Amino acid sequence: MVAASILPRPAIAQSQPIRIGWLVALTGPISASAAGHHRGTILGAETINAAGGVKGRRIEIVTQDTQGDPSKAVGGAQRMIADKVDALWGPTSSGESLAITALVAKAKMPNIHPCVIDSLIEPLRYPNAFRSAPSNAQWDEAVRHYCRSVLKTKRVALFGDTSAYGVNAVNDSARSFVTDGMEIADKASIDPTQTDLLADLRRARESGAEAVVLWSNSVGLVSRLLNARAAVSWDVSVVGHPTLSSGAIGPQLAKLANWENVFALGFRSSSHHGAGRTLPPRSQEFLQRFRDRVPLNDTLLWWVTCGFDAVSLIAEAAGNAGSAPSEIIGYWNTLKKRPGYFGEYSFSPNDHDGYNVKDVVMSVANSGRDGTFDLAPGYG
């Protein structure tokens, strides 16, 4: 519950809705993850409003479909700033977030997002920007650890899409793998609309790669890569981005068997643990409360809970400290081990990377049910 505010607020502010600007790619090639985040965002607002809002103030979600286009994200951010929303949630892709971060910082608007590119979070340059998901460095470490320690891989092929996120992720990952003593057998950025990936997979196979690492949130690209891997008869492990486990992949595969030997980044909050294959208690609670309200057959639980938590974090700040930009930012800077459904959040004035790295794991990509997954082999 949102605690009582210490200072009295003007009556007009108490009656106005708390307006959250929501920049999201509801359509376009990277809409799969955004659709899950959107469901959680709407559910979070509806849940708070049904409980009476934040001290009687309703949550209002002001949505802008960016279509995954950075230029449209900039236009949407400009409209949100002009419209004086109380806080900005999103975008959910790093390419879009790279385009708007400086603009939103100049406006001093509180911004929380799940984008992974490390440079997006720099408290001195962007004191308004907070990350509610792992950074790319945390993701990259989990993938490298799995390739090195579980798959016993020494040479990898690195693929990404041609978005700003994909290019940055591949380059950062390549440097990290080399620093860790591994070889980059092949590296490429692929247009997410490219239909034929046979040449790319043959080249990677001929390079001697022992695993393929993929950084892309395009379901279409992921599906075509898995189909091409099967077409060239190459049973190499594919490891990488959470989109590898999206429920939207199955219908685009030539055979469901093409999804075998694929390991996606995941999270303890949405992973089955132990012989009883049970979820953590908070995740069980979320599913029991909302299973009938949020379809999970074609999305991931963590996408939904991440959206739900973002709205909750904004509402909590407004309820405890006030909805002025400095009040929301100041409140977030005090959070320590704040439990959410997606994970645990801690921020300080000098650290806006709030997600606990211990909660990042690898999942069996095709084991999804209700947006949750089995831990990949090698985890206790």
Secondary structure by P-SEA (a helix, b strand, c coil): cccccccccccccccccbbbbbbcccccccaaaaaaaaaaaaaaaaaaaaacccccbbbbbbcccccccaaaaaaaaaaaaaaccccccccccaaaaaacaaaaaaaccbbbbccccccccccccccccccccccaaaaaaaaaaaacccccccbbbbbbcccaaaaaaaaaaaaaaaaaccccccccccccccccaaaaaaaaaaacccbbbbbcccaaaaaaaaaaaaaaccbbbbbbccccccccccccccccccccccccccccccccccccccccaaaaaaaaacccccccccccaaaaaaaaaaaaaaaaaaacccccaaaaaaaaaaccccccccbbbbbccccccccccccccccccccccccccccccccc
